[in-house]
């Protein structure tokens, strides 16, 4: 409190005491007293005193805070309410079915034509290897699939058409037209010996799916087929393009004078261009190239071609000739003192042990064929594979016919190849049905493209939407005249880009 406030309080107290004394003493004059110390009419208001400061709340001791009051007991839970009915699940949106031709495809059947060379007479005469009863192969395995529910729920119905051995494209047209126009098939299956024009008759001209068992064709034929061509063989560009690389890796080209003999036909011309470019990339060039007049698998003027090779000093010949003119070329070369190193390929199926045997029969001297090397994507099976063993067991159980994998190699292998085609057709049709609920040409093509794991004997590979030639590996083999057989060179197998 300040000094001024204290003085005010003291003065007030003195005044009160004086007033009290005056009232109590009778000897004092009241008026005098009043004059001396007049009493105020009212006591002076004391100065404002400060508001008492609120006492601070007790600071909590180091003790736990008061426990909260007990929470009220929860009210009784209501009785279980019925769960709401689940929302109905919307039906999945169906996958749109691609449009596609149904020619040769009904709700009950898929119609397939087998086109092949009728070589039975030549086989019986020992000129060509025995391939067994080809039509019966297809009948056995088609029935097997049909008995277990069919391909895409449809029975495989097969018709057969043949053409003469070594037939030209003109000779083969009749078989193609009979299959596509008369029989109205969905798929044309070529067993072998077919020309590019005949394939295009089916795929481009009549817009049918074609499936080739063997035969090397240029990429152009696949492109013109608009996705309808599938093959267990390899395109010209992939096979021939790797040929010089593989041969050079085995030391077959270094220091050599190189020539090329081929047929004067479209497929061989394409192969020659691919080979020449691949040789140039490897650092080599052709000393000479001869294109012989050919019709089907027969070629003329072989002797003239050999004279040109000899005049150019050629000692290594790449040959694209079919088996018959090739055998003639080997024999005539030996007679004229020309003993080149021969390089052949699967372009004309020359890297078959059976073909080698047939060629060998043209000359008694086994040394003629030493120095013969073959580029192959695996047609010559070195050992029986699980698939072909199983298929031959089924064939034998049904027919009672048994082929030895060594003595009857071609017939034994033909069973496996036929069986694989039927199995692939079944798998493609089943995929189509499971995916789209139906089968037409477009969905069947997608079904074949879904077969990404391809294997037949030594042939491994795949199909895809951008790749319709199955094999993915090549190898180099050496011909052995003492056994008329091909033996794979160790370390020569090479994987190709897909």
C-alpha positions, 0 to 999 in steps of 0.5 A: 500500500502506498504512503498516501493511502496509509495517511488517509487511513490514519487520519480517518481513524483519528477522527473516529477516536475524537468523535468517540471521546466527545460523545463519552465526555460531559465536560467538553462542549459539544459545539466547541468540539465540533468547531475544533474537529467537525465530524464529516457528514459521512465517513470518507470512502477509503481509497480503493484497495487492491482486489485480493489476488486469488489464491493459487490452486493447490499445486498437485503434489507428486501424486497421480491425478485423481482417477476418473470417475467410473464410466457409466455401464454401456447400455445393453447392446441391441439384438443382432440385426439381420445382415444385409443381403449381399449385392448381386455380383455383376456377370463378367463382361464376355470377351468379344469373339474375333470375326473369322471364317468358319469354312470347314468348321461346324459345331461338330467338325473341323475339316482338314486336307492332307496334301502330299507327294504320292511317292509310294511307287518310288519307295517300293522300288527302293529309290526313295526311303519308305515312309510307311502308310501316311494316310493311316497315320492321320486316321489313327491319331485323328480318331484318338482325339475324336474319341476323347472329345475332339478338337475344340469339341469337334471331330477332326475330319480328314481328306487326302489329296496327292500329286506326283513326286517332283511335281511343279507348282502347276501339277500341284494346283489341282490338289490345292483346288480340290481341297479348298474349293471341292472339299471346303476344308478349314486347314490344308496340311502339307506333308512335304515337297510342296512349292511356294505357289501351292502354299499361296494357293491355300493361304492367299488365294483361298484364305485357308490355314496352312500347316507345313510339316517340312520345307524352307520358304522365304519370309515373303510367303509367310507375309503374303499368307497374312498369318495363316501359314504355320510351319515346323520348318524354318524361314529361308532368311533365318536358316541361310542367314546363319549358314556362313557363320556356322560353317566359318566357326568350324573352319570350313571357309578359311582360304577357300574359293567358294561357289554356289549351285542352285535352281533357277526358281524363286525360292532359290533366288531368295536364298542365294541373295541371303547367302551372298549377303551373309558371306560378305558380312563374314568376309567372303565372296562367291567366285561364281554362282550357277542357276540351273533350269529346274522343274519341281525336283528335277534340274538340267544342265548339271554338267555345265554348272560343274564346268563353270565351278571348275573353271572358277577354281572353286573348291567349296560349293554351297548347293541348294539343289534338290536331292536328285540333281545334287546326287548327279552333281556329286557323281559327275564332279568325281568323274571330271576330277572335281572334288570339292567340299560340299555344303548342303542344307535343309532347304531341300531336305538333304540333311535326312539320313534317308536322303543321304542313303538314296543319294549314296546309291548313285555311286558305289564309291563311298569316298565320293561323299566325304567332305559333305557338310549339312546345315540343319534345324534338326530334321535328323533325329539323333535319338528317339524322343519321348513324344515319338516313342509314345506316338509309335506305341499308340500306333502299334497298339491300334494297327499292330504295325511296329517300325524300328527307329533305326531300320525304319527311321523315316516311317518311325519319324513320320508317325511322330510328325503326324501325331504332333500335327494332330496334337497341335490342332487339338491344343489350338482348337481347345484353346480357342473354345476355352478362350472364346467359347467357339472356334473360327479361323481367327481364334484357331490361328490365335490358338496355334500362336499360343503353342509357345513350347515346341519340340519334336526330336532335336527340333525345339522352338516356339510359335507366337503372333510374330513368329510362325516358323517353329525351330529356334536352333541350327546345327552343322552335321558331317556326312559319313559315307561308310554308314550313309549317315549324318553325325552332328559336329560337337559344339556346332549347335547354335541358337537363333534370334526368335 
